[in-house]
Amino acid sequence: MSTAVVDPIFQQILVASQIEEAVIHTLQMWFPTYIAEVARQLGISHNSLPQPQNYTNRNSFDTEKGEKVPKIVVLAPGLMGAPMQQGGGTYAATWRLGVGVAASGKDEQSANLRVKSYAAMARAILLQQQNLDNLLPGLIQITWLDESYEDIPIDNQHQLFKGASLWFAVDVENVVNRWAGPDVPSTRPSPYHTADEVIIDIKKEGISGN
């Protein structure tokens, strides 16, 4: 995920997908560390908790037949309450963030252990590493709101599938500024330098034998 570049004329214009991408990046980065620690605290082998390989912001907390699990779904479906205007015209807002986990096991006990372990890891990562690797501009705080667990029915599967849903509030103090923006519309050039003309000089040389 690239670092945001903010133009001083427009100032920050936060896109909700930035929240999802920053959370996915943070979970991917920290899951190996937290898997090892949760396994240690439970007194089980870390091999009992395979690394999640399937991350998405698809609008669903379930899983489909043939999908890789453990699966992590991250959604920022909207705001919690009205945005708040701060001094200088800057708006702050709180997004509702959902993190879904789908996991499987050969029996009820293993499936239950896995899905609740991954949920606990996701909860701990977002609360303990909530700066999100400094990828989300204006982030103030992440607050844990709710957590629930459910079975995921998938036909013709030999393993049991279970899901967990976690909900957080993400407070962002710098979403958009009402007094910023250009005076007239324009099509702005790319911020990256481009060459008007490219000259390639090819020098032909003979090939001499040995």
Phi and psi in degrees as GROMACS dihedral restraints (atoms count N, CA, C in turn):
[ dihedral_restraints ]
;  ai    aj    ak    al  type     phi  dphi    fc
    3     4     5     6     1   -82.4    20    10
    4     5     6     7     1   154.7    20    10
    6     7     8     9     1   -75.2    20    10
    7     8     9    10     1   138.4    20    10
    9    10    11    12     1   -68.3    20    10
   10    11    12    13     1   142.2    20    10
   12    13    14    15     1  -114.3    20    10
   13    14    15    16     1   117.8    20    10
   15    16    17    18     1  -107.2    20    10
   16    17    18    19     1   125.3    20    10
   18    19    20    21     1   -79.6    20    10
   19    20    21    22     1   131.4    20    10
   21    22    23    24     1   -64.9    20    10
   22    23    24    25     1   -20.9    20    10
   24    25    26    27     1   -73.1    20    10
   25    26    27    28     1   -47.3    20    10
   27    28    29    30     1   -82.6    20    10
   28    29    30    31     1   -31.1    20    10
   30    31    32    33     1    61.3    20    10
   31    32    33    34     1  -171.7    20    10
   33    34    35    36     1   -63.8    20    10
   34    35    36    37     1   130.9    20    10
   36    37    38    39     1  -125.6    20    10
   37    38    39    40     1    94.3    20    10
   39    40    41    42     1   -74.6    20    10
   40    41    42    43     1   131.9    20    10
   42    43    44    45     1  -103.8    20    10
   43    44    45    46     1   132.6    20    10
   45    46    47    48     1   -59.3    20    10
   46    47    48    49     1   -29.5    20    10
   48    49    50    51     1   -65.5    20    10
   49    50    51    52     1   -21.7    20    10
   51    52    53    54     1   -63.1    20    10
   52    53    54    55     1   -35.0    20    10
   54    55    56    57     1   -63.6    20    10
   55    56    57    58     1   -48.9    20    10
   57    58    59    60     1   -60.8    20    10
   58    59    60    61     1   -45.0    20    10
   60    61    62    63     1   -66.6    20    10
   61    62    63    64     1   -39.0    20    10
   63    64    65    66     1   -66.6    20    10
   64    65    66    67     1   -38.7    20    10
   66    67    68    69     1   -68.4    20    10
   67    68    69    70     1   -44.5    20    10
   69    70    71    72     1   -60.0    20    10
   70    71    72    73     1   -45.6    20    10
   72    73    74    75     1   -57.1    20    10
   73    74    75    76     1   -45.5    20    10
   75    76    77    78     1   -66.5    20    10
   76    77    78    79     1   -42.8    20    10
   78    79    80    81     1   -63.4    20    10
   79    80    81    82     1   -44.3    20    10
   81    82    83    84     1   -59.8    20    10
   82    83    84    85     1   -40.4    20    10
   84    85    86    87     1   -69.5    20    10
   85    86    87    88     1   -36.5    20    10
   87    88    89    90     1  -102.1    20    10
   88    89    90    91     1   -15.2    20    10
   90    91    92    93     1   -55.5    20    10
   91    92    93    94     1   -43.5    20    10
   93    94    95    96     1   -56.7    20    10
   94    95    96    97     1   -40.8    20    10
   96    97    98    99     1   -65.5    20    10
   97    98    99   100     1   -43.7    20    10
   99   100   101   102     1   -76.8    20    10
  100   101   102   103     1   -28.3    20    10
  102   103   104   105     1   -61.1    20    10
  103   104   105   106     1   -45.9    20    10
  105   106   107   108     1   -61.5    20    10
  106   107   108   109     1   -41.0    20    10
  108   109   110   111     1   -72.8    20    10
  109   110   111   112     1   -43.0    20    10
  111   112   113   114     1   -64.4    20    10
  112   113   114   115     1   -40.2    20    10
  114   115   116   117     1   -61.2    20    10
  115   116   117   118     1   -40.3    20    10
  117   118   119   120     1   -64.1    20    10
  118   119   120   121     1   -43.6    20    10
  120   121   122   123     1   -67.8    20    10
  121   122   123   124     1   -31.5    20    10
  123   124   125   126     1   -83.5    20    10
  124   125   126   127     1   -13.3    20    10
  126   127   128   129     1    73.3    20    10
  127   128   129   130     1    33.5    20    10
  129   130   131   132     1  -122.8    20    10
  130   131   132   133     1   166.4    20    10
  132   133   134   135     1   -71.8    20    10
  133   134   135   136     1   140.2    20    10
  135   136   137   138     1   -65.6    20    10
  136   137   138   139     1   -17.4    20    10
  138   139   140   141     1   -68.4    20    10
  139   140   141   142     1   -16.7    20    10
  141   142   143   144     1   -72.3    20    10
  142   143   144   145     1   -14.9    20    10
  144   145   146   147     1  -124.0    20    10
  145   146   147   148     1    86.6    20    10
  147   148   149   150     1   -64.2    20    10
  148   149   150   151     1   152.3    20    10
  150   151   152   153     1   -66.1    20    10
  151   152   153   154     1   134.0    20    10
  153   154   155   156     1   -63.6    20    10
  154   155   156   157     1   132.2    20    10
  156   157   158   159     1  -115.4    20    10
  157   158   159   160     1    -8.9    20    10
  159   160   161   162     1  -117.0    20    10
  160   161   162   163     1   101.5    20    10
  162   163   164   165     1  -116.4    20    10
  163   164   165   166     1   138.4    20    10
  165   166   167   168     1  -155.5    20    10
  166   167   168   169     1   159.7    20    10
  168   169   170   171     1  -115.4    20    10
  169   170   171   172     1    25.6    20    10
  171   172   173   174     1   -61.7    20    10
  172   173   174   175     1   143.3    20    10
  174   175   176   177     1   -77.8    20    10
  175   176   177   178     1    63.8    20    10
  177   178   179   180     1  -164.2    20    10
  178   179   180   181     1   140.5    20    10
  180   181   182   183     1   -99.8    20    10
  181   182   183   184     1     4.4    20    10
  183   184   185   186     1   -95.7    20    10
  184   185   186   187     1  -168.7    20    10
  186   187   188   189     1  -137.2    20    10
  187   188   189   190     1   157.1    20    10
  189   190   191   192     1  -110.8    20    10
  190   191   192   193     1   158.4    20    10
  192   193   194   195     1   -57.9    20    10
  193   194   195   196     1   129.4    20    10
  195   196   197   198     1    93.6    20    10
  196   197   198   199     1   -11.5    20    10
  198   199   200   201     1   -72.4    20    10
  199   200   201   202     1   149.2    20    10
  201   202   203   204     1   -74.9    20    10
  202   203   204   205     1   135.9    20    10
  204   205   206   207     1  -128.9    20    10
  205   206   207   208     1   151.4    20    10
  207   208   209   210     1   -64.9    20    10
  208   209   210   211     1   144.0    20    10
  210   211   212   213     1  -121.2    20    10
  211   212   213   214     1   137.4    20    10
  213   214   215   216     1  -118.9    20    10
  214   215   216   217     1   126.1    20    10
  216   217   218   219     1  -116.2    20    10
  217   218   219   220     1   130.4    20    10
  219   220   221   222     1  -122.5    20    10
  220   221   222   223     1   125.4    20    10
  222   223   224   225     1  -132.5    20    10
  223   224   225   226     1   139.3    20    10
  225   226   227   228     1  -118.7    20    10
  226   227   228   229     1    83.6    20    10
  228   229   230   231     1   -77.0    20    10
  229   230   231   232     1   -11.6    20    10
  231   232   233   234     1   160.4    20    10
  232   233   234   235     1  -174.9    20    10
  234   235   236   237     1   -86.3    20    10
  235   236   237   238     1   156.0    20    10
  237   238   239   240     1  -107.1    20    10
  238   239   240   241     1    98.4    20    10
  240   241   242   243     1    86.1    20    10
  241   242   243   244     1   178.1    20    10
  243   244   245   246     1   -79.0    20    10
  244   245   246   247     1   145.7    20    10
  246   247   248   249     1   -61.5    20    10
  247   248   249   250     1   156.8    20    10
  249   250   251   252     1  -121.3    20    10
  250   251   252   253     1   127.3    20    10
  252   253   254   255     1   -82.5    20    10
  253   254   255   256     1   128.9    20    10
  255   256   257   258     1   -98.5    20    10
  256   257   258   259     1  -176.5    20    10
  258   259   260   261     1   -64.1    20    10
  259   260   261   262     1   144.3    20    10
  261   262   263   264     1    79.2    20    10
  262   263   264   265     1     7.5    20    10
  264   265   266   267     1    89.0    20    10
  265   266   267   268     1     3.2    20    10
  267   268   269   270     1   -82.0    20    10
  268   269   270   271     1   135.7    20    10
  270   271   272   273     1   -98.8    20    10
  271   272   273   274     1   139.5    20    10
  273   274   275   276     1  -110.6    20    10
  274   275   276   277     1   151.5    20    10
  276   277   278   279     1  -152.5    20    10
  277   278   279   280     1   158.5    20    10
  279   280   281   282     1  -117.7    20    10
  280   281   282   283     1   119.2    20    10
  282   283   284   285     1   -92.3    20    10
  283   284   285   286     1   144.9    20    10
  285   286   287   288     1   -85.4    20    10
  286   287   288   289     1   125.4    20    10
  288   289   290   291     1  -116.7    20    10
  289   290   291   292     1   127.1    20    10
  291   292   293   294     1  -111.2    20    10
  292   293   294   295     1   135.7    20    10
  294   295   296   297     1  -122.6    20    10
  295   296   297   298     1   118.2    20    10
  297   298   299   300     1  -107.6    20    10
  298   299   300   301     1   143.7    20    10
  300   301   302   303     1  -126.3    20    10
  301   302   303   304     1   130.9    20    10
  303   304   305   306     1  -119.4    20    10
  304   305   306   307     1   130.4    20    10
  306   307   308   309     1  -142.1    20    10
  307   308   309   310     1   161.8    20    10
  309   310   311   312     1  -133.1    20    10
  310   311   312   313     1   162.2    20    10
  312   313   314   315     1  -155.0    20    10
  313   314   315   316     1   162.2    20    10
  315   316   317   318     1   -73.3    20    10
  316   317   318   319     1   -18.9    20    10
  318   319   320   321     1  -148.5    20    10
  319   320   321   322     1   175.8    20    10
  321   322   323   324     1   -58.3    20    10
  322   323   324   325     1   -42.0    20    10
  324   325   326   327     1   -65.4    20    10
  325   326   327   328     1   -47.8    20    10
  327   328   329   330     1   -69.5    20    10
  328   329   330   331     1   -38.7    20    10
  330   331   332   333     1   -65.3    20    10
  331   332   333   334     1   -41.7    20    10
  333   334   335   336     1   -63.7    20    10
  334   335   336   337     1   -44.3    20    10
  336   337   338   339     1   -61.1    20    10
  337   338   339   340     1   -45.1    20    10
  339   340   341   342     1   -66.4    20    10
  340   341   342   343     1   -51.0    20    10
  342   343   344   345     1   -65.1    20    10
  343   344   345   346     1   -37.8    20    10
  345   346   347   348     1   -75.5    20    10
  346   347   348   349     1   -27.7    20    10
  348   349   350   351     1   -69.0    20    10
  349   350   351   352     1   -44.9    20    10
  351   352   353   354     1   -65.0    20    10
  352   353   354   355     1   -36.9    20    10
  354   355   356   357     1   -62.3    20    10
  355   356   357   358     1   -43.7    20    10
  357   358   359   360     1   -63.6    20    10
  358   359   360   361     1   -38.1    20    10
  360   361   362   363     1   -65.1    20    10
  361   362   363   364     1   -47.0    20    10
  363   364   365   366     1   -60.1    20    10
  364   365   366   367     1   -42.8    20    10
  366   367   368   369     1   -59.4    20    10
  367   368   369   370     1   -48.5    20    10
  369   370   371   372     1   -66.1    20    10
  370   371   372   373     1   -40.8    20    10
  372   373   374   375     1   -61.5    20    10
  373   374   375   376     1   -48.0    20    10
  375   376   377   378     1   -71.4    20    10
  376   377   378   379     1   -26.2    20    10
  378   379   380   381     1   -84.7    20    10
  379   380   381   382     1   -36.0    20    10
  381   382   383   384     1   -90.8    20    10
  382   383   384   385     1   -23.7    20    10
  384   385   386   387     1  -118.6    20    10
  385   386   387   388     1    41.6    20    10
  387   388   389   390     1   -79.0    20    10
  388   389   390   391     1     3.0    20    10
  390   391   392   393     1   -74.0    20    10
  391   392   393   394     1    -8.6    20    10
  393   394   395   396     1    52.8    20    10
  394   395   396   397     1    41.2    20    10
  396   397   398   399     1    58.0    20    10
  397   398   399   400     1    26.8    20    10
  399   400   401   402     1    59.1    20    10
  400   401   402   403     1    30.9    20    10
  402   403   404   405     1   -93.6    20    10
  403   404   405   406     1   -12.0    20    10
  405   406   407   408     1  -112.0    20    10
  406   407   408   409     1   106.0    20    10
  408   409   410   411     1   -63.2    20    10
  409   410   411   412     1   135.6    20    10
  411   412   413   414     1    80.5    20    10
  412   413   414   415     1     7.8    20    10
  414   415   416   417     1   -65.0    20    10
  415   416   417   418     1   131.0    20    10
  417   418   419   420     1  -102.2    20    10
  418   419   420   421     1   -53.5    20    10
  420   421   422   423     1  -161.7    20    10
  421   422   423   424     1   147.6    20    10
  423   424   425   426     1  -114.4    20    10
  424   425   426   427     1   127.0    20    10
  426   427   428   429     1  -119.2    20    10
  427   428   429   430     1   133.7    20    10
  429   430   431   432     1   -79.4    20    10
  430   431   432   433     1   129.5    20    10
  432   433   434   435     1  -111.1    20    10
  433   434   435   436     1   -42.2    20    10
  435   436   437   438     1  -162.1    20    10
  436   437   438   439     1   162.2    20    10
  438   439   440   441     1  -158.1    20    10
  439   440   441   442     1   135.0    20    10
  441   442   443   444     1  -147.8    20    10
  442   443   444   445     1   165.0    20    10
  444   445   446   447     1  -134.3    20    10
  445   446   447   448     1   146.7    20    10
  447   448   449   450     1  -153.5    20    10
  448   449   450   451     1   157.1    20    10
  450   451   452   453     1   -78.4    20    10
  451   452   453   454     1   149.2    20    10
  453   454   455   456     1  -116.2    20    10
  454   455   456   457     1   106.7    20    10
  456   457   458   459     1   -76.3    20    10
  457   458   459   460     1   120.8    20    10
  459   460   461   462     1  -128.7    20    10
  460   461   462   463     1   122.7    20    10
  462   463   464   465     1   -68.9    20    10
  463   464   465   466     1   146.8    20    10
  465   466   467   468     1    59.1    20    10
  466   467   468   469     1    37.7    20    10
  468   469   470   471     1  -114.1    20    10
  469   470   471   472     1   142.2    20    10
  471   472   473   474     1   -84.2    20    10
  472   473   474   475     1   -20.0    20    10
  474   475   476   477     1  -104.1    20    10
  475   476   477   478     1   159.1    20    10
  477   478   479   480     1   -86.4    20    10
  478   479   480   481     1   137.7    20    10
  480   481   482   483     1  -113.4    20    10
  481   482   483   484     1   135.0    20    10
  483   484   485   486     1  -133.2    20    10
  484   485   486   487     1   153.7    20    10
  486   487   488   489     1  -127.3    20    10
  487   488   489   490     1   155.6    20    10
  489   490   491   492     1  -132.9    20    10
  490   491   492   493     1   142.1    20    10
  492   493   494   495     1  -123.0    20    10
  493   494   495   496     1   126.3    20    10
  495   496   497   498     1  -119.8    20    10
  496   497   498   499     1   142.3    20    10
  498   499   500   501     1  -125.7    20    10
  499   500   501   502     1   137.0    20    10
  501   502   503   504     1  -133.0    20    10
  502   503   504   505     1   159.2    20    10
  504   505   506   507     1  -107.5    20    10
  505   506   507   508     1   129.0    20    10
  507   508   509   510     1  -113.3    20    10
  508   509   510   511     1   109.4    20    10
  510   511   512   513     1   -89.1    20    10
  511   512   513   514     1   123.8    20    10
  513   514   515   516     1  -122.5    20    10
  514   515   516   517     1   124.4    20    10
  516   517   518   519     1   -88.4    20    10
  517   518   519   520     1   -18.5    20    10
  519   520   521   522     1  -127.6    20    10
  520   521   522   523     1    89.4    20    10
  522   523   524   525     1   -98.5    20    10
  523   524   525   526     1   -48.6    20    10
  525   526   527   528     1  -163.9    20    10
  526   527   528   529     1   153.3    20    10
  528   529   530   531     1  -115.5    20    10
  529   530   531   532     1   124.1    20    10
  531   532   533   534     1   -70.5    20    10
  532   533   534   535     1   -20.8    20    10
  534   535   536   537     1   -97.4    20    10
  535   536   537   538     1    -1.1    20    10
  537   538   539   540     1   -88.5    20    10
  538   539   540   541     1  -177.3    20    10
  540   541   542   543     1   106.2    20    10
  541   542   543   544     1   155.3    20    10
  543   544   545   546     1   -74.2    20    10
  544   545   546   547     1   160.8    20    10
  546   547   548   549     1   -79.7    20    10
  547   548   549   550     1   -30.9    20    10
  549   550   551   552     1  -132.9    20    10
  550   551   552   553     1   150.9    20    10
  552   553   554   555     1   -70.8    20    10
  553   554   555   556     1   149.5    20    10
  555   556   557   558     1  -160.1    20    10
  556   557   558   559     1   158.6    20    10
  558   559   560   561     1   -98.7    20    10
  559   560   561   562     1   109.1    20    10
  561   562   563   564     1   -85.9    20    10
  562   563   564   565     1   145.1    20    10
  564   565   566   567     1   -70.8    20    10
  565   566   567   568     1   163.3    20    10
  567   568   569   570     1   -61.4    20    10
  568   569   570   571     1   144.0    20    10
  570   571   572   573     1   -70.1    20    10
  571   572   573   574     1   -11.3    20    10
  573   574   575   576     1   -91.3    20    10
  574   575   576   577     1   140.5    20    10
  576   577   578   579     1   -69.6    20    10
  577   578   579   580     1   135.8    20    10
  579   580   581   582     1  -122.4    20    10
  580   581   582   583     1   150.2    20    10
  582   583   584   585     1   -90.3    20    10
  583   584   585   586     1   133.7    20    10
  585   586   587   588     1   -74.1    20    10
  586   587   588   589     1   -31.6    20    10
  588   589   590   591     1  -148.0    20    10
  589   590   591   592     1   137.8    20    10
  591   592   593   594     1  -117.3    20    10
  592   593   594   595     1   123.9    20    10
  594   595   596   597     1  -111.6    20    10
  595   596   597   598     1   123.8    20    10
  597   598   599   600     1  -111.7    20    10
  598   599   600   601     1   118.2    20    10
  600   601   602   603     1  -102.2    20    10
  601   602   603   604     1   113.6    20    10
  603   604   605   606     1  -107.3    20    10
  604   605   606   607     1   123.9    20    10
  606   607   608   609     1  -106.4    20    10
  607   608   609   610     1   120.4    20    10
  609   610   611   612     1   -83.1    20    10
  610   611   612   613     1   129.0    20    10
  612   613   614   615     1  -125.7    20    10
  613   614   615   616     1   145.7    20    10
  615   616   617   618     1   -77.2    20    10
  616   617   618   619     1   160.0    20    10
  618   619   620   621     1  -107.2    20    10
  619   620   621   622     1   118.5    20    10
  621   622   623   624     1   -99.1    20    10
  622   623   624   625     1   140.3    20    10
  624   625   626   627     1   -83.5    20    10
  625   626   627   628     1   164.0    20    10
